[in-house]
Amino acid sequence: MLIRQLIGSGATALGRANYADQVGEYYTAFFGLSVGLERLGKLILVADYAIANAGQMPGERVVRRFGHHLTDLLQAAHTVAGKQALKLDYPRPTDAISLKIVECLDAFADAGRGRYANFAALGDPNLGQHEPIGKWWGEVAELILKEHYYGKDIQKRVEGHASVVDSVMSPISLVLYINEIGEAMQDVLTSSIRTGQTELVQRFGRYYALTVVRWLSEIFSDLSRSACYSHNVEAFSGAWEYFQTYTVDDSFLKTRKNWPLA
């Protein structure tokens, strides 16, 4: 239940985060997704261990050896899926955007690189060398825009709308926003274009993150059924039900804003 809710709150926050009034949602998203995915990866390894050891659960020392690095845990989950010959409907996402999302979440989970980065605002230059929001926009968001925005019809619509807003509002407005990479935006046109881009990044950032969640959820669901029904490990009875709403097709992942599904 904890993992299900952590991932859901993270995905929901990712679809709300923006430079203007919801900057804190970025941190909610990074916390929920990084911790949730780490724990889901470890659940997969625990289930695999129980299946391989006649229902015996791993001890604390074994679980500690699973580590905390998200990239390594996801690779281990991929190995388990292959070893168990799972027939997945949703294979591991290997597109550049999904891989970069995992990399950013992995960096955020590392206390030395991301989780305490905002402490730099308190004046300690030794903290905050890897600011996570700037990393997210500079690496993940730019990949999303390259794939889904630049040179597409949506770019024309966003920039056309921004021009109209600029012509109406500029004579009577003052603008000062700081965007995700720390740059000042001081005109209506730039801010309006960024708002349109942000809406696209919110939607596709959430979608690509959820494709990773969906893949892991299916692995754990299949493993927990196998553990329960084929290996008589009662501890996993019904465990798959907590993740079923993440194993849905793209139409849900792209359009559903609030997670987990009820």
C-alpha positions, 0 to 999 in steps of 0.5 A: 500500500505504501509503495502504491501510494508513493508512486501514485503521489509522485506521478500525480505531482509530476503532472502538476509541477511548474515553474510558476506556483507549483515548484514544490510539486517537483520535489514531491514527484522526485521523492515519491517516484524514487522511493516508490520505484526503489521499494518496488524493485526490492519487492521483486527481488524479495519475491524472487528470493522466496521462490528460489528458497522454498518460501523462505524470506530473505534476512535483513542483511540480504535485503541490505545487499540489494542496495539503493541505486535505482538503476542497479535495482531496475537492472536486477529486476530485468534479470529476474524477469528473464530468469523467471521466463515471465511473458510480459505484456509491457516490456522494459522501456528502453527509449531515451526519455524513460532511461533519462527519467530513471537516471534523474530519479537515481541522482535525486535518491543519492543524498550526495547528488540530489536529495539535499541539493536545495540546502544550498539555498541556506548558504552552504556551497558544499550542498546542492551541486546537483540541483534536481529541478534544473537537471530534470528540465535540462535533460528530461524536459528537453528530450520530451520537447525534442520528441513531441514539440519542436517542429510539430503543430503544437509548437505553432499553436503554443507560440501563436497563442503566446503571441496573441497574449503578448500583444494584449498583455505586454502594454499593461503587464510586468513579468518576472519568473525564474524558470526551472534552470534558474533563468529569469523570464521578464516578458509575457511572450517568453513566459507564455511559451514556457507555460505551453511547453510546461503543460506538454512536459507535465503530461509526457513526463508523467507518461514516461515515468509511468511506463517504468512503473507499469513494467515493474508492476507487471513483473511483481504481479506475475512473481507474486502470483507465482509465489502464491499459487505455484510455490505456496508462499502465502505472504504474497497472496493478493499482493498483485492487487495493489499494482493492477491499476498501474498495468494499464494501456497507454491511453490511461497513462497519457490521460489520467492525471490522478494516481493511483487509479481508484 
